[in-house]
């Protein structure tokens, strides 16, 4: 089976894109207004919740994209 791109390139791309995607998702989540759910002056709790959600969504997004490219690399 012919492989166009080495697997190490996908690993490096996965790591770099994870941090980039997590940063953009965190910035996007900051536009959500959650002050009605949390108590006043609980910005640390909201920021922590956004960080956890951004890490999870960043991982899922990058895993889906890189897995697609890995599959295409094996098919071609």
Buried (B, 14 or more C-beta within 10 A) or exposed (E): EEEEEEEEEBEEBBEEBBEEBBEEBBEEBEEEEEEEEEEEEBEEEBEEBBBEBBBEBBBEBBEEBBEEBBEEBEEE
